[in-house]
Amino acid sequence: MDGQHQKQKNKYSIIVPTYNERLNIGLIVYLIFKLLREADFEIIIVDDGSPDGTQDVVKQLQQVYGEDRILLRARPRKLGLGTAYIHGMKHASGNFVVIMDADLSHHPKYLPAFISKQLETGADIVTGTRYVKGGGVHGWNLMRKLTSRGANVLAQTLLWPGVSDLTGSFRLYRKSVLEDIISCCVSKGYVFQMEMIVRASRKGYHIEEVWFLNS
């Protein structure tokens, strides 16, 4: 089966955790629909009780794009990123899951590259990297850059995960693989993304990378 036919067969569930993202979520949704016209996808917005009216904006977007394409799966308060993914997966009907931030640091323009890489390689996971030629970060202060880079260097030395960017959270997973990995994870917060990719590597899953510029 060629890539185009496989792409049409696949469905992508894009999980976007939000907290006070009223000003960004409309643009993100618009860009996803614009850039993934040829793909079958749904956007699952897991909002942790944002007080800024994020959920009201999402409901307006549902009226435009349809409640079957934009799923609002709210929670009463901030409960952590890992549990947000688990919550979103419970409602995902796709065979692939994309996880991305809502603050535009993960620009939707890179989504076609993630999908293409998976189709070309048959990867179980495609992870975004800021640490290969073409990737990078924009607008980060020196301390944030050093912390991120230092964490990656330390993890590369100790864990040998086989990928260049462990701390990023812009990724595409085969749904069954994400369910397997996330069920094993025990970390919370900043280390969670690192544990996910290290466990995937240890389990022998096929991981590919796509460069992106972290805004």
C-alpha positions as CSV (number, residue, x, y, z in Angstrom):
1,M,0.0,0.0,0.0
2,D,1.5,3.3,-1.0
3,G,1.9,6.3,1.4
4,Q,-1.1,8.2,0.1
5,H,-3.5,5.3,0.5
6,Q,-2.1,4.5,3.9
7,K,-2.5,8.2,4.9
8,Q,-6.2,8.0,3.9
9,K,-6.6,4.9,6.0
10,N,-5.0,6.3,9.1
11,K,-6.8,8.6,11.6
12,Y,-4.9,11.0,13.8
13,S,-6.2,12.0,17.3
14,I,-4.5,15.3,18.2
15,I,-4.4,15.7,22.0
16,V,-4.0,19.3,23.1
17,P,-3.9,19.9,26.9
18,T,-4.9,23.5,27.7
19,Y,-4.8,25.8,30.7
20,N,-5.6,29.5,30.0
21,E,-5.1,29.2,26.3
22,R,-8.1,31.3,25.1
23,L,-5.9,33.5,23.0
24,N,-4.1,30.6,21.2
25,I,-6.5,27.8,20.8
26,G,-8.5,29.3,18.0
27,L,-5.4,29.9,15.9
28,I,-4.1,26.4,16.6
29,V,-7.3,24.8,15.5
30,Y,-7.5,26.9,12.4
31,L,-4.0,26.0,11.4
32,I,-4.5,22.3,11.9
33,F,-7.6,22.3,9.7
34,K,-5.7,24.3,7.1
35,L,-2.6,22.2,7.1
36,L,-4.1,18.7,7.4
37,R,-6.8,19.0,4.7
38,E,-6.0,15.6,3.3
39,A,-5.8,13.7,6.6
40,D,-8.5,12.2,8.7
41,F,-8.2,13.7,12.2
42,E,-9.9,14.8,15.4
43,I,-8.7,17.4,17.9
44,I,-9.1,16.4,21.6
45,I,-8.8,19.4,23.9
46,V,-8.2,18.5,27.5
47,D,-8.8,21.6,29.5
48,D,-8.0,21.7,33.1
49,G,-10.6,24.2,34.3
50,S,-9.1,27.3,32.7
51,P,-10.5,30.4,34.4
52,D,-9.9,32.6,31.3
53,G,-12.7,31.2,29.1
54,T,-10.7,28.7,27.1
55,Q,-13.6,26.3,27.1
56,D,-16.1,28.9,25.8
57,V,-13.8,29.5,22.8
58,V,-13.6,25.7,22.2
59,K,-17.4,25.5,22.2
60,Q,-17.5,28.2,19.6
61,L,-15.0,26.3,17.5
62,Q,-17.1,23.2,17.8
63,Q,-20.0,25.1,16.2
64,V,-17.8,26.0,13.3
65,Y,-15.9,22.7,12.8
66,G,-18.3,20.2,14.4
67,E,-18.3,18.4,17.7
68,D,-17.1,15.2,16.0
69,R,-13.9,17.0,14.9
70,I,-13.2,19.0,18.0
71,L,-13.8,17.1,21.2
72,L,-13.8,19.1,24.5
73,R,-12.9,16.8,27.3
74,A,-12.6,19.1,30.3
75,R,-11.3,18.3,33.8
76,P,-12.1,20.3,37.0
77,R,-8.6,21.5,37.8
78,K,-4.9,21.1,36.9
79,L,-4.1,17.4,37.3
80,G,-0.8,17.0,35.4
81,L,0.4,16.5,31.9
82,G,0.6,12.7,32.0
83,T,-2.9,12.3,33.2
84,A,-4.1,14.7,30.5
85,Y,-2.7,12.4,27.9
86,I,-4.4,9.4,29.5
87,H,-7.6,11.3,29.7
88,G,-7.4,12.3,26.1
89,M,-6.5,8.8,24.9
90,K,-9.7,7.5,26.5
91,H,-11.6,9.5,23.9
92,A,-9.3,9.0,20.9
93,S,-10.8,7.1,18.0
94,G,-7.6,7.4,15.8
95,N,-5.0,4.7,15.4
96,F,-2.3,7.4,15.8
97,V,-2.1,10.0,18.5
98,V,-0.3,13.4,18.3
99,I,0.5,15.2,21.5
100,M,1.3,18.9,21.3
101,D,1.3,22.1,23.4
102,A,-1.3,24.8,23.0
103,D,1.0,27.8,23.5
104,L,2.2,27.8,19.8
105,S,5.6,26.5,20.8
106,H,4.6,23.4,18.8
107,H,3.6,25.0,15.5
108,P,1.0,23.0,13.5
109,K,3.0,23.6,10.3
110,Y,5.3,20.7,11.3
111,L,2.4,18.2,11.5
112,P,2.6,17.1,7.8
113,A,6.3,16.3,8.3
114,F,5.5,14.1,11.3
115,I,2.9,12.2,9.3
116,S,5.1,11.9,6.2
117,K,8.0,10.6,8.3
118,Q,5.8,7.9,9.8
119,L,4.4,6.9,6.5
120,E,7.9,6.7,4.9
121,T,9.5,4.7,7.7
122,G,6.7,2.8,9.4
123,A,7.8,4.3,12.7
124,D,6.0,3.6,16.0
125,I,6.9,7.1,17.3
126,V,8.0,10.3,15.5
127,T,9.4,12.8,17.9
128,G,10.2,16.4,17.3
129,T,13.8,17.5,17.9
130,R,15.3,20.9,18.4
131,Y,18.8,19.6,18.5
132,V,19.6,18.6,14.9
133,K,20.4,20.7,11.9
134,G,17.4,22.9,11.1
135,G,15.8,22.6,14.6
136,G,16.2,25.0,17.5
137,V,14.5,27.3,19.9
138,H,13.4,30.9,19.6
139,G,12.6,33.3,22.4
140,W,14.1,31.2,25.2
141,N,16.5,32.9,27.6
142,L,20.0,31.4,28.2
143,M,19.1,29.6,31.4
144,R,16.2,27.8,29.8
145,K,18.3,26.8,26.8
146,L,21.1,25.5,29.1
147,T,18.7,23.6,31.3
148,S,17.1,21.9,28.4
149,R,20.3,21.1,26.6
150,G,22.0,20.0,29.8
151,A,19.2,17.6,30.6
152,N,19.4,16.1,27.2
153,V,23.2,15.7,27.3
154,L,23.0,14.1,30.8
155,A,20.3,11.7,29.6
156,Q,22.2,10.8,26.5
157,T,25.2,9.9,28.5
158,L,23.4,7.9,31.1
159,L,20.5,6.4,29.2
160,W,21.5,6.0,25.6
161,P,18.0,6.5,24.3
162,G,19.0,6.8,20.6
163,V,17.2,10.2,20.0
164,S,18.6,13.7,20.2
165,D,15.8,15.5,22.1
166,L,14.3,13.7,25.2
167,T,12.7,16.7,26.9
168,G,10.4,17.8,24.0
169,S,6.7,16.9,24.0
170,F,5.9,17.3,20.3
171,R,5.3,13.7,19.2
172,L,3.3,11.4,17.1
173,Y,2.6,7.9,18.5
174,R,1.0,4.8,17.2
175,K,-1.9,4.6,19.7
176,S,-1.2,1.1,20.9
177,V,2.4,2.0,21.5
178,L,1.5,5.2,23.5
179,E,-0.9,3.1,25.6
180,D,1.8,0.6,26.3
181,I,4.4,3.1,27.3
182,I,2.3,5.5,29.3
183,S,1.0,2.6,31.4
184,C,4.5,2.0,32.6
185,C,5.5,5.6,33.4
186,V,5.8,6.8,37.0
187,S,7.3,10.2,36.5
188,K,5.5,13.5,36.7
189,G,6.2,17.0,35.4
190,Y,9.4,17.8,33.5
191,V,10.8,14.3,33.6
192,F,7.7,12.6,32.2
193,Q,8.5,13.2,28.5
194,M,12.0,11.9,29.0
195,E,10.8,8.7,30.7
196,M,8.3,8.1,27.8
197,I,11.0,8.1,25.1
198,V,13.5,6.2,27.2
199,R,10.9,3.5,27.9
200,A,10.0,3.4,24.2
201,S,13.6,2.9,23.3
202,R,14.1,0.1,25.9
203,K,11.1,-1.7,24.6
204,G,12.5,-1.7,21.1
205,Y,9.9,0.6,19.4
206,H,10.9,2.2,16.1
207,I,11.5,5.9,16.7
208,E,12.2,8.5,14.1
209,E,12.9,12.3,14.5
210,V,11.7,15.4,12.7
211,W,13.4,18.7,13.3
212,F,11.3,21.7,14.4
213,L,11.9,25.2,15.6
214,N,10.5,25.7,19.1
215,S,8.9,29.2,19.1
